[in-house]
Amino acid sequence: MASPRLHALSRHTLRQLKFIIPGAVITFLFNTHWVLFGLLSTPNASPGDWSRIVALLASCLGGLVVLLFLYVFLVHWLRGVEPNYRSWRKSGILSRVIPTLTAAILAGWSLLSITLGRWSSLGYLKGTIGASGLYALVIGLVGLLPLPIRRS
């Protein structure tokens, strides 16, 4: 018989796979990761070419999203305080981090969608779908990280 922790882990993994599988399929179907890498590795051809700068900014915002998620997951280890995730607005730490995380997700996804739509062969529709797939994949993978066990 499986232990309750293993059962909960499996249930959590299945929930994350709802993000990972579609995100991976979309990302690899549209080659979003290679298109973004191509934009990042192409030197600016002219002073008016913003493709690399905007792609770099979109990537930095994506990195900030990952770092903020990790901070939210590990805040009780880093600060020694057990945050109440259900009422995060009342928490001193989470009330600042969660809105910043939300803004970083919206800004990063929007900027990545615009970047892929304007400066790649994907166009705006596929660029938006590709950006959504990449964000779903990354957020799903970050969600698979094991959290420390909370002791009451």
DSSP file (Angstrom, degrees, kcal/mol; ACC not computed):
  #  RESIDUE AA STRUCTURE BP1 BP2  ACC     N-H-->O    O-->H-N    N-H-->O    O-->H-N    TCO  KAPPA ALPHA  PHI   PSI    X-CA   Y-CA   Z-CA
    1    1 A M              0   0    0      0, 0.0     2,-0.2     0, 0.0     0, 0.0   0.000 360.0 360.0 360.0 137.3    0.0    0.0    0.0
    2    2 A A        -     0   0    0      1,-0.1     0, 0.0     2,-0.1     0, 0.0  -0.459 360.0-113.0 -75.7 143.2    1.3    3.4   -0.9
    3    3 A S     >  -     0   0    0     -2,-0.2     4,-2.2     1,-0.1     5,-0.2  -0.350  24.8-114.3 -70.6 157.1    2.1    5.9    1.9
    4    4 A P  H  > S+     0   0    0      0, 0.0     4,-2.6     0, 0.0     5,-0.2   0.854 117.5  54.8 -61.4 -34.0   -0.1    9.0    2.1
    5    5 A R  H  > S+     0   0    0      2,-0.2     4,-2.4     1,-0.2     5,-0.1   0.909 109.0  46.7 -66.3 -40.9    2.9   11.2    1.3
    6    6 A L  H  > S+     0   0    0      2,-0.2     4,-2.5     1,-0.2    -1,-0.2   0.891 112.5  50.4 -66.8 -39.2    3.6    9.2   -1.9
    7    7 A H  H  X S+     0   0    0     -4,-2.2     4,-2.2     2,-0.2    -2,-0.2   0.917 112.5  46.3 -64.1 -43.5   -0.1    9.5   -2.8
    8    8 A A  H  X S+     0   0    0     -4,-2.6     4,-2.5     2,-0.2    -2,-0.2   0.884 111.8  52.0 -66.1 -38.3   -0.1   13.2   -2.2
    9    9 A L  H  X S+     0   0    0     -4,-2.4     4,-2.7     2,-0.2    -2,-0.2   0.918 110.1  48.6 -63.4 -42.7    3.1   13.5   -4.2
   10   10 A S  H  X S+     0   0    0     -4,-2.5     4,-2.3     2,-0.2    -2,-0.2   0.901 111.4  49.1 -64.7 -41.0    1.5   11.6   -7.1
   11   11 A R  H  X S+     0   0    0     -4,-2.2     4,-1.9     2,-0.2    -2,-0.2   0.909 112.9  48.0 -64.3 -42.0   -1.6   13.8   -7.0
   12   12 A H  H  X S+     0   0    0     -4,-2.5     4,-2.1     2,-0.2    -2,-0.2   0.911 110.6  51.6 -64.0 -42.8    0.6   16.9   -7.0
   13   13 A T  H  X S+     0   0    0     -4,-2.7     4,-2.1     1,-0.2    -2,-0.2   0.905 108.3  51.4 -61.8 -41.9    2.7   15.6   -9.8
   14   14 A L  H  X S+     0   0    0     -4,-2.3     4,-0.8     1,-0.2    -1,-0.2   0.887 108.3  52.0 -63.0 -38.4   -0.5   14.9  -11.9
   15   15 A R  H >< S+     0   0    0     -4,-1.9     3,-0.6     1,-0.2     4,-0.3   0.906 111.2  47.1 -63.5 -40.4   -1.7   18.5  -11.3
   16   16 A Q  H >X S+     0   0    0     -4,-2.1     4,-2.3     1,-0.2     3,-1.7   0.837 102.3  63.7 -70.5 -32.3    1.6   19.9  -12.5
   17   17 A L  H 3X S+     0   0    0     -4,-2.1     4,-2.2     1,-0.3    -1,-0.2   0.754  89.1  69.0 -64.3 -22.4    1.6   17.6  -15.5
   18   18 A K  H << S+     0   0    0     -4,-0.8    -1,-0.3    -3,-0.6    -2,-0.2   0.765 111.1  33.7 -65.4 -23.6   -1.5   19.5  -16.7
   19   19 A F  H <> S+     0   0    0     -3,-1.7     4,-1.8    -4,-0.3    -2,-0.2   0.819 119.0  51.0 -92.3 -41.5    0.8   22.5  -17.2
   20   20 A I  H  X S+     0   0    0     -4,-2.3     4,-2.9     2,-0.2     5,-0.2   0.924 107.4  48.8 -68.5 -47.5    4.0   20.6  -18.3
   21   21 A I  H  X S+     0   0    0     -4,-2.2     4,-2.5     2,-0.2     5,-0.2   0.956 116.9  38.9 -65.1 -52.7    2.6   18.4  -21.0
   22   22 A P  H  > S+     0   0    0      0, 0.0     4,-2.6     0, 0.0     5,-0.3   0.914 117.7  52.0 -63.2 -38.0    0.7   21.1  -23.0
   23   23 A G  H  X S+     0   0    0     -4,-1.8     4,-2.6     1,-0.2    -2,-0.2   0.912 111.8  45.3 -61.8 -42.7    3.4   23.6  -22.4
   24   24 A A  H  X S+     0   0    0     -4,-2.9     4,-2.6     2,-0.2     5,-0.3   0.905 112.7  50.7 -67.8 -41.5    6.1   21.2  -23.7
   25   25 A V  H  X S+     0   0    0     -4,-2.5     4,-2.4    -5,-0.2    -2,-0.2   0.945 115.1  42.4 -61.7 -47.8    4.0   20.2  -26.7
   26   26 A I  H  X S+     0   0    0     -4,-2.6     4,-2.4     2,-0.2     6,-0.3   0.926 114.5  51.4 -64.7 -44.7    3.4   23.8  -27.7
   27   27 A T  H  X>S+     0   0    0     -4,-2.6     5,-1.8    -5,-0.3     4,-0.6   0.926 117.5  37.4 -60.1 -46.3    7.0   24.9  -27.0
   28   28 A F  H  <5S+     0   0    0     -4,-2.6    -1,-0.2     3,-0.2    -2,-0.2   0.805 113.5  56.7 -78.9 -28.5    8.5   22.1  -29.1
   29   29 A L  H  <5S+     0   0    0     -4,-2.4    -2,-0.2    -5,-0.3    -1,-0.2   0.920 120.4  30.0 -65.6 -43.3    5.8   22.3  -31.8
   30   30 A F  H  <5S-     0   0    0     -4,-2.4    -1,-0.2    -5,-0.2    -2,-0.2   0.450 103.2-129.5 -93.5  -1.7    6.5   26.0  -32.4
   31   31 A N  T  X5 +     0   0    0     -4,-0.6     4,-2.5    -5,-0.2     3,-0.3   0.872  47.3 162.9  53.4  39.4   10.2   25.8  -31.4
   32   32 A T  H  >< +     0   0    0     -5,-1.8     4,-2.6    -6,-0.3     5,-0.2   0.875  67.9  53.6 -57.6 -40.9    9.6   28.7  -29.1
   33   33 A H  H  > S+     0   0    0     -6,-0.4     4,-2.2     1,-0.2    -1,-0.2   0.888 111.8  44.6 -64.2 -39.0   12.8   28.1  -27.1
   34   34 A W  H  > S+     0   0    0     -3,-0.3     4,-2.5     2,-0.2    -2,-0.2   0.869 112.1  51.9 -74.0 -36.3   15.0   28.1  -30.3
   35   35 A V  H  X S+     0   0    0     -4,-2.5     4,-2.1     2,-0.2    -2,-0.2   0.933 112.6  45.8 -63.5 -44.9   13.3   31.2  -31.7
   36   36 A L  H  X S+     0   0    0     -4,-2.6     4,-2.2    -5,-0.2    -2,-0.2   0.918 112.8  50.0 -64.3 -43.3   13.9   33.0  -28.4
   37   37 A F  H  X S+     0   0    0     -4,-2.2     4,-2.2    -5,-0.2    -1,-0.2   0.890 109.2  52.9 -61.9 -38.7   17.5   31.8  -28.3
   38   38 A G  H  X S+     0   0    0     -4,-2.5     4,-1.0     1,-0.2    -1,-0.2   0.899 109.4  48.1 -62.7 -41.2   17.9   32.9  -31.9
   39   39 A L  H  < S+     0   0    0     -4,-2.1     3,-0.2     1,-0.2    -2,-0.2   0.880 113.6  48.1 -66.0 -37.3   16.7   36.4  -31.0
   40   40 A L  H  < S+     0   0    0     -4,-2.2    -2,-0.2     1,-0.2    -1,-0.2   0.842 113.6  45.9 -71.9 -32.8   19.0   36.6  -28.0
   41   41 A S  H  < S+     0   0    0     -4,-2.2    -1,-0.2    -5,-0.2    -2,-0.2   0.555  90.0  95.2 -91.3  -7.2   22.0   35.4  -29.9
   42   42 A T  S  < S-     0   0    0     -4,-1.0    10,-0.1    -3,-0.2     3,-0.1  -0.737  76.1-129.9 -84.6 122.5   21.6   37.7  -32.9
   43   43 A P        -     0   0    0      0, 0.0     2,-0.3     0, 0.0    -2,-0.1  -0.379  35.9 -90.1 -68.0 151.0   23.6   40.9  -32.6
   44   44 A N        -     0   0    0      1,-0.2     6,-0.1     6,-0.0     4,-0.0  -0.449  36.9-162.3 -63.4 122.6   21.7   44.1  -33.2
   45   45 A A        +     0   0    0     -2,-0.3    -1,-0.2     1,-0.1     3,-0.0   0.846  69.7  10.7 -77.8 -34.8   22.1   44.8  -36.9
   46   46 A S  S >  S-     0   0    0      1,-0.1     3,-1.8     3,-0.0    -1,-0.1  -0.935  79.4-105.4-141.3 162.3   21.2   48.5  -36.7
   47   47 A P  T 3  S+     0   0    0      0, 0.0    -1,-0.1     0, 0.0    -3,-0.0   0.786 119.9  53.3 -60.6 -25.7   20.6   51.1  -34.0
   48   48 A G  T 3  S+     0   0    0      2,-0.0     2,-0.8    -4,-0.0    -4,-0.0   0.425  82.1 105.6 -89.0   1.9   16.8   50.9  -34.6
   49   49 A D    <   +     0   0    0     -3,-1.8     4,-0.3     1,-0.1     3,-0.2  -0.740  37.0 168.6 -88.6 110.1   16.7   47.1  -34.1
   50   50 A W     >  +     0   0    0     -2,-0.8     4,-2.8     1,-0.1     5,-0.3   0.396  45.4 103.2 -99.2   0.9   15.2   46.4  -30.7
   51   51 A S  H  > S+     0   0    0      1,-0.2     4,-2.2     2,-0.2     5,-0.2   0.896  84.5  41.5 -57.8 -47.4   14.7   42.6  -31.1
   52   52 A R  H  > S+     0   0    0      2,-0.2     4,-2.4     1,-0.2    -1,-0.2   0.905 115.8  49.7 -68.7 -40.6   17.6   41.5  -29.0
   53   53 A I  H  > S+     0   0    0     -4,-0.3     4,-2.3     2,-0.2    -2,-0.2   0.927 114.4  44.1 -64.6 -44.9   17.0   44.0  -26.3
   54   54 A V  H  X S+     0   0    0     -4,-2.8     4,-2.6     2,-0.2    -1,-0.2   0.886 113.4  51.2 -69.2 -38.2   13.3   43.2  -26.0
   55   55 A A  H  X S+     0   0    0     -4,-2.2     4,-2.2    -5,-0.3    -1,-0.2   0.893 110.8  49.5 -64.1 -38.8   14.0   39.5  -26.1
   56   56 A L  H  X S+     0   0    0     -4,-2.4     4,-2.5     2,-0.2    -2,-0.2   0.908 111.1  48.7 -65.8 -41.9   16.6   40.0  -23.3
   57   57 A L  H  X S+     0   0    0     -4,-2.3     4,-2.3     2,-0.2    -2,-0.2   0.907 111.0  50.2 -64.2 -41.7   14.2   42.0  -21.2
   58   58 A A  H  X S+     0   0    0     -4,-2.6     4,-1.9     1,-0.2    -2,-0.2   0.894 111.9  48.7 -62.7 -39.3   11.5   39.3  -21.7
   59   59 A S  H  X S+     0   0    0     -4,-2.2     4,-2.4     2,-0.2    -2,-0.2   0.892 109.4  51.9 -67.5 -39.7   14.0   36.6  -20.6
   60   60 A C  H  X S+     0   0    0     -4,-2.5     4,-2.3     2,-0.2    -2,-0.2   0.903 109.5  49.5 -63.7 -40.6   15.0   38.6  -17.6
   61   61 A L  H  X S+     0   0    0     -4,-2.3     4,-2.0     2,-0.2    -1,-0.2   0.883 109.8  51.8 -65.4 -37.1   11.4   39.0  -16.5
   62   62 A G  H  X S+     0   0    0     -4,-1.9     4,-1.9     2,-0.2    -2,-0.2   0.902 109.9  49.2 -63.3 -41.0   10.9   35.2  -17.0
   63   63 A G  H  X S+     0   0    0     -4,-2.4     4,-2.5     1,-0.2    -2,-0.2   0.882 108.4  53.5 -63.8 -38.6   14.0   34.6  -14.8
   64   64 A L  H  X S+     0   0    0     -4,-2.3     4,-2.7     2,-0.2    -2,-0.2   0.883 105.6  54.2 -63.3 -38.1   12.5   37.0  -12.2
   65   65 A V  H  X S+     0   0    0     -4,-2.0     4,-2.4     2,-0.2    -2,-0.2   0.933 109.7  46.9 -59.8 -46.7    9.3   34.9  -12.2
   66   66 A V  H  X S+     0   0    0     -4,-1.9     4,-2.4     1,-0.2    -2,-0.2   0.932 113.4  48.2 -62.2 -46.1   11.2   31.7  -11.5
   67   67 A L  H  X S+     0   0    0     -4,-2.5     4,-2.3     1,-0.2    -2,-0.2   0.899 112.0  48.9 -62.9 -41.0   13.2   33.4   -8.7
   68   68 A L  H  X S+     0   0    0     -4,-2.7     4,-2.5     2,-0.2    -1,-0.2   0.887 110.2  51.2 -68.0 -37.8   10.1   34.9   -7.1
   69   69 A F  H  X S+     0   0    0     -4,-2.4     4,-2.4    -5,-0.2    -2,-0.2   0.937 111.2  48.3 -61.3 -45.4    8.3   31.5   -7.2
   70   70 A L  H  X S+     0   0    0     -4,-2.4     4,-2.1     1,-0.2    -2,-0.2   0.898 110.9  51.2 -62.0 -39.6   11.3   29.9   -5.5
   71   71 A Y  H  X S+     0   0    0     -4,-2.3     4,-0.7     2,-0.2    -1,-0.2   0.923 109.8  49.2 -63.1 -44.1   11.3   32.7   -2.9
   72   72 A V  H >< S+     0   0    0     -4,-2.5     3,-0.5     1,-0.2     4,-0.2   0.896 113.4  47.6 -62.3 -39.4    7.6   32.1   -2.2
   73   73 A F  H 3< S+     0   0    0     -4,-2.4     3,-0.3     1,-0.2    -1,-0.2   0.859 122.4  33.4 -68.4 -35.0    8.2   28.4   -1.9
   74   74 A L  H >X S+     0   0    0     -4,-2.1     4,-2.3    -5,-0.2     3,-0.9   0.234  81.7 112.0-108.3  13.0   11.3   28.7    0.4
   75   75 A V  H <X S+     0   0    0     -4,-0.7     4,-2.8    -3,-0.5     6,-0.5   0.834  76.1  54.9 -60.8 -34.4   10.3   31.9    2.4
   76   76 A H  H 3> S+     0   0    0     -3,-0.3     4,-0.7    -4,-0.2    -1,-0.3   0.790 111.5  45.0 -74.2 -23.5    9.9   30.0    5.7
   77   77 A W  H <4 S+     0   0    0     -3,-0.9    -2,-0.2     2,-0.1    -1,-0.2   0.884 117.7  43.8 -77.6 -41.3   13.4   28.6    5.4
   78   78 A L  H  < S+     0   0    0     -4,-2.3    -2,-0.2    -7,-0.2    -3,-0.2   0.882 130.1  23.2 -72.5 -38.8   14.9   31.9    4.4
   79   79 A R  H  < S-     0   0    0     -4,-2.8    -3,-0.2     2,-0.2    -1,-0.2   0.588  94.9-126.8-104.8 -14.5   13.1   34.1    6.9
   80   80 A G  S  < S+     0   0    0     -4,-0.7     2,-0.4    -5,-0.4    -4,-0.2   0.666  72.6 118.7  74.8  15.2   12.2   31.6    9.6
   81   81 A V        -     0   0    0     -6,-0.5    -1,-0.3     0, 0.0    -2,-0.2  -0.940  64.1-134.3-117.5 135.5    8.6   32.7    9.4
   82   82 A E        -     0   0    0     -2,-0.4     2,-0.1    -3,-0.1    68,-0.0  -0.782  27.9-150.0 -88.3 105.4    5.7   30.4    8.4
   83   83 A P        -     0   0    0      0, 0.0     2,-0.9     0, 0.0     3,-0.1  -0.435  12.4-127.4 -76.6 150.9    3.6   32.4    5.9
   84   84 A N        -     0   0    0      3,-0.2     3,-0.3     1,-0.2     7,-0.2  -0.842  23.3-172.5 -96.2 100.9   -0.1   31.8    5.6
   85   85 A Y  S >  S+     0   0    0     -2,-0.9     3,-0.8     1,-0.2    -1,-0.2   0.786  79.8  59.0 -67.9 -27.3   -0.5   31.2    1.9
   86   86 A R  T 3  S+     0   0    0      1,-0.3     2,-0.3    -3,-0.1    -1,-0.2   0.878 116.7  31.4 -72.0 -36.8   -4.3   31.2    2.0
   87   87 A S  T >  S+     0   0    0     -3,-0.3     3,-1.4     1,-0.1     4,-0.5  -0.505  74.9 153.3-115.9  62.7   -4.5   34.8    3.4
   88   88 A W  G X   +     0   0    0     -3,-0.8     3,-0.7    -2,-0.3    -1,-0.1   0.725  63.0  69.3 -66.2 -23.1   -1.4   36.1    1.7
   89   89 A R  G 3  S+     0   0    0      1,-0.2    -1,-0.3    -3,-0.2    -2,-0.1   0.792 100.1  48.8 -66.4 -26.1   -2.7   39.7    1.8
   90   90 A K  G <  S+     0   0    0     -3,-1.4     2,-0.4    -6,-0.2    -1,-0.2   0.593  92.1  96.0 -87.7 -11.8   -2.3   39.8    5.6
   91   91 A S    <>  -     0   0    0     -3,-0.7     4,-1.9    -4,-0.5     5,-0.1  -0.644  68.9-145.5 -82.9 132.3    1.3   38.4    5.4
   92   92 A G  T  4 S+     0   0    0     -2,-0.4     4,-0.3     2,-0.2    -1,-0.1   0.881  98.7  37.5 -62.4 -39.0    4.0   41.0    5.5
   93   93 A I  T >> S+     0   0    0      2,-0.1     4,-1.8     1,-0.1     3,-1.2   0.956 120.4  42.2 -79.1 -53.7    6.3   39.1    3.2
   94   94 A L  H 3> S+     0   0    0      1,-0.3     4,-2.4     2,-0.2    -2,-0.2   0.787 102.4  68.1 -68.9 -27.7    3.8   37.6    0.8
   95   95 A S  H 3< S+     0   0    0     -4,-1.9    -1,-0.3     1,-0.2    -2,-0.1   0.729 111.3  35.3 -66.6 -18.9    1.7   40.8    0.5
   96   96 A R  H <> S+     0   0    0     -3,-1.2     4,-1.2    -4,-0.3    -2,-0.2   0.787 119.8  47.2 -96.5 -37.2    4.7   42.3   -1.3
   97   97 A V  H  X S+     0   0    0     -4,-1.8     4,-2.9     2,-0.2     5,-0.2   0.908 105.8  55.5 -75.8 -42.5    6.0   39.3   -3.2
   98   98 A I  H  X S+     0   0    0     -4,-2.4     4,-2.6     1,-0.2     5,-0.2   0.917 109.2  45.6 -63.1 -46.1    2.8   38.0   -4.7
   99   99 A P  H  > S+     0   0    0      0, 0.0     4,-2.5     0, 0.0    -1,-0.2   0.893 114.5  49.8 -63.4 -35.7    1.8   41.3   -6.5
  100  100 A T  H  X S+     0   0    0     -4,-1.2     4,-2.4     2,-0.2    -2,-0.2   0.914 111.3  49.0 -65.3 -41.9    5.3   41.6   -7.8
  101  101 A L  H  X S+     0   0    0     -4,-2.9     4,-2.4     2,-0.2    -1,-0.2   0.918 111.5  49.2 -62.0 -44.7    5.2   38.0   -9.0
  102  102 A T  H  X S+     0   0    0     -4,-2.6     4,-2.5     1,-0.2    -2,-0.2   0.922 112.3  47.6 -61.5 -45.3    1.9   38.6  -10.7
  103  103 A A  H  X S+     0   0    0     -4,-2.5     4,-2.8     1,-0.2     5,-0.3   0.888 111.4  51.2 -64.0 -38.9    3.2   41.8  -12.4
  104  104 A A  H  X S+     0   0    0     -4,-2.4     4,-2.6     2,-0.2     5,-0.3   0.891 110.4  49.1 -66.5 -39.0    6.3   40.0  -13.5
  105  105 A I  H  X S+     0   0    0     -4,-2.4     4,-2.6     2,-0.2     5,-0.3   0.956 115.2  43.4 -63.5 -49.7    4.3   37.1  -15.0
  106  106 A L  H  X S+     0   0    0     -4,-2.5     4,-2.3     2,-0.2     5,-0.2   0.929 118.6  43.2 -63.6 -45.8    2.0   39.5  -16.9
  107  107 A A  H  X S+     0   0    0     -4,-2.8     4,-2.6    -5,-0.2     5,-0.2   0.922 116.9  46.5 -67.3 -43.8    4.8   41.8  -18.1
  108  108 A G  H  X S+     0   0    0     -4,-2.6     4,-2.4    -5,-0.3    -2,-0.2   0.918 114.8  45.5 -66.1 -44.2    7.1   38.9  -19.1
  109  109 A W  H  X S+     0   0    0     -4,-2.6     4,-2.6    -5,-0.3    -1,-0.2   0.923 115.1  47.9 -65.2 -44.0    4.4   37.0  -20.9
  110  110 A S  H  X S+     0   0    0     -4,-2.3     4,-2.5    -5,-0.3    -2,-0.2   0.932 113.8  46.5 -62.4 -45.7    3.2   40.1  -22.7
  111  111 A L  H  X S+     0   0    0     -4,-2.6     4,-2.6     1,-0.2    -1,-0.2   0.886 112.9  49.5 -65.6 -38.8    6.7   41.1  -23.7
  112  112 A L  H  X S+     0   0    0     -4,-2.4     4,-2.8    -5,-0.2     5,-0.2   0.904 110.9  50.4 -66.1 -40.6    7.6   37.6  -24.9
  113  113 A S  H  X S+     0   0    0     -4,-2.6     4,-2.1     2,-0.2    -2,-0.2   0.925 113.7  44.8 -61.7 -44.9    4.4   37.4  -26.9
  114  114 A I  H  X S+     0   0    0     -4,-2.5     4,-2.8     2,-0.2     5,-0.3   0.911 113.5  50.7 -65.4 -42.6    5.1   40.8  -28.6
  115  115 A T  H  X S+     0   0    0     -4,-2.6     4,-2.3     1,-0.2    -2,-0.2   0.940 113.9  43.2 -61.3 -48.7    8.7   39.8  -29.2
  116  116 A L  H  X S+     0   0    0     -4,-2.8     7,-0.8     1,-0.2     4,-0.5   0.848 117.3  48.0 -67.2 -33.4    7.9   36.5  -30.8
  117  117 A G  H  < S+     0   0    0     -4,-2.1     7,-0.3    -5,-0.2    -2,-0.2   0.894 120.8  32.7 -73.7 -40.2    5.1   38.1  -32.8
  118  118 A R  H  < S+     0   0    0     -4,-2.8    -2,-0.2    -5,-0.2    -3,-0.2   0.894 127.0  32.0 -86.4 -41.9    7.0   41.1  -34.1
  119  119 A W  H  < S+     0   0    0     -4,-2.3     2,-0.3    -5,-0.3    -1,-0.1   0.139 110.2  60.8-111.4  19.8   10.6   39.9  -34.5
  120  120 A S  S >< S-     0   0    0     -4,-0.5     3,-0.6    -5,-0.1     7,-0.1  -0.869  85.1-109.3-135.6 173.7   10.2   36.2  -35.5
  121  121 A S  T 3  S+     0   0    0     -2,-0.3    -4,-0.1     1,-0.2    -5,-0.1   0.495 101.8  82.8 -80.0  -2.8    8.6   34.1  -38.2
  122  122 A L  T 3> S-     0   0    0     -6,-0.5     4,-0.7     1,-0.1    -1,-0.2   0.864  83.4-149.0 -70.5 -35.2    5.9   32.9  -35.8
  123  123 A G  H <>  -     0   0    0     -7,-0.8     4,-2.1    -3,-0.6     5,-0.2  -0.161  36.4 -64.7  81.5 173.7    3.6   36.0  -36.1
  124  124 A Y  H  > S+     0   0    0     -7,-0.3     4,-2.2     2,-0.2     5,-0.2   0.883 130.3  47.5 -70.2 -39.7    1.4   37.3  -33.3
  125  125 A L  H  > S+     0   0    0      2,-0.2     4,-2.3     1,-0.2     5,-0.2   0.973 119.5  37.5 -67.3 -53.4   -1.0   34.4  -33.0
  126  126 A K  H  X S+     0   0    0     -4,-0.7     4,-3.0     1,-0.2    -2,-0.2   0.844 115.3  56.8 -66.6 -32.2    1.7   31.7  -32.8
  127  127 A G  H  X S+     0   0    0     -4,-2.1     4,-2.4     2,-0.2    -1,-0.2   0.906 108.9  45.4 -63.9 -41.5    3.9   34.0  -30.8
  128  128 A T  H  X S+     0   0    0     -4,-2.2     4,-2.2     2,-0.2    -2,-0.2   0.910 115.4  46.5 -68.1 -42.5    1.2   34.4  -28.2
  129  129 A I  H  X S+     0   0    0     -4,-2.3     4,-2.4     2,-0.2    -2,-0.2   0.914 113.7  49.6 -64.9 -41.8    0.5   30.6  -28.1
  130  130 A G  H  X S+     0   0    0     -4,-3.0     4,-2.4     2,-0.2    -2,-0.2   0.898 110.6  49.1 -63.5 -41.7    4.2   29.9  -28.0
  131  131 A A  H  X S+     0   0    0     -4,-2.4     4,-2.4     2,-0.2    -1,-0.2   0.901 111.5  50.0 -64.4 -40.4    4.8   32.3  -25.1
  132  132 A S  H  X S+     0   0    0     -4,-2.2     4,-2.5     2,-0.2    -2,-0.2   0.911 111.3  49.0 -63.7 -42.5    1.9   30.8  -23.2
  133  133 A G  H  X S+     0   0    0     -4,-2.4     4,-2.4     2,-0.2    -2,-0.2   0.909 111.3  48.9 -63.4 -42.7    3.3   27.3  -23.8
  134  134 A L  H  X S+     0   0    0     -4,-2.4     4,-2.4     2,-0.2    -2,-0.2   0.914 113.2  46.7 -64.8 -42.8    6.8   28.3  -22.6
  135  135 A Y  H  X S+     0   0    0     -4,-2.4     4,-2.7     2,-0.2     5,-0.3   0.905 112.2  50.5 -66.0 -40.9    5.4   30.0  -19.5
  136  136 A A  H  X S+     0   0    0     -4,-2.5     4,-2.2    -5,-0.2    -2,-0.2   0.915 112.0  48.4 -62.3 -41.8    3.1   26.9  -18.7
  137  137 A L  H  X S+     0   0    0     -4,-2.4     4,-2.3     2,-0.2    -2,-0.2   0.944 114.8  43.4 -62.9 -49.1    6.1   24.6  -19.1
  138  138 A V  H  X S+     0   0    0     -4,-2.4     4,-2.5     2,-0.2     5,-0.2   0.925 115.9  46.6 -66.3 -45.1    8.4   26.6  -16.9
  139  139 A I  H  X S+     0   0    0     -4,-2.7     4,-2.0     1,-0.2    -1,-0.2   0.888 112.9  51.0 -66.1 -37.5    5.8   27.3  -14.2
  140  140 A G  H  X S+     0   0    0     -4,-2.2     4,-0.6    -5,-0.3    -1,-0.2   0.907 111.2  47.7 -63.9 -41.7    4.8   23.6  -14.2
  141  141 A L  H >< S+     0   0    0     -4,-2.3     3,-0.8     1,-0.2     4,-0.5   0.896 111.0  50.3 -67.2 -40.1    8.5   22.5  -13.8
  142  142 A V  H >< S+     0   0    0     -4,-2.5     3,-1.3     1,-0.2    -1,-0.2   0.883 106.2  57.6 -63.8 -36.3    9.0   25.0  -11.0
  143  143 A G  H 3< S+     0   0    0     -4,-2.0    -1,-0.2     1,-0.2    -2,-0.2   0.683  96.1  64.4 -67.5 -17.5    5.9   23.6   -9.3
  144  144 A L  T << S+     0   0    0     -3,-0.8    -1,-0.2    -4,-0.6    -2,-0.2   0.666  74.8 110.7 -78.6 -15.9    7.4   20.1   -9.4
  145  145 A L  S <  S-     0   0    0     -3,-1.3     2,-0.2    -4,-0.5    -3,-0.0  -0.363  79.7-111.3 -60.5 133.8   10.2   21.1   -7.0
  146  146 A P        -     0   0    0      0, 0.0    -1,-0.1     0, 0.0    -2,-0.1  -0.483  29.7-140.1 -70.3 132.2    9.7   19.4   -3.7
  147  147 A L        -     0   0    0     -2,-0.2   -73,-0.1     1,-0.1     3,-0.1  -0.630  26.8 -97.7 -88.0 149.3    8.7   21.8   -0.9
  148  148 A P        -     0   0    0      0, 0.0     2,-0.3     0, 0.0    -1,-0.1  -0.353  46.7-100.7 -61.9 147.2   10.1   21.5    2.6
  149  149 A I        -     0   0    0      1,-0.1     2,-0.5    -3,-0.1     0, 0.0  -0.537  33.8-132.6 -72.6 130.8    7.8   19.7    5.0
  150  150 A R        -     0   0    0     -2,-0.3     2,-0.5    -3,-0.1    -1,-0.1  -0.728  17.5-157.1 -86.5 129.8    6.0   22.0    7.3
  151  151 A R              0   0    0     -2,-0.5    -2,-0.0     1,-0.1     0, 0.0  -0.908 360.0 360.0-107.5 132.8    6.0   21.1   10.9
  152  152 A S              0   0    0     -2,-0.5    -1,-0.1     0, 0.0    -2,-0.0   0.452 360.0 360.0 -88.0 360.0    3.3   22.4   13.2
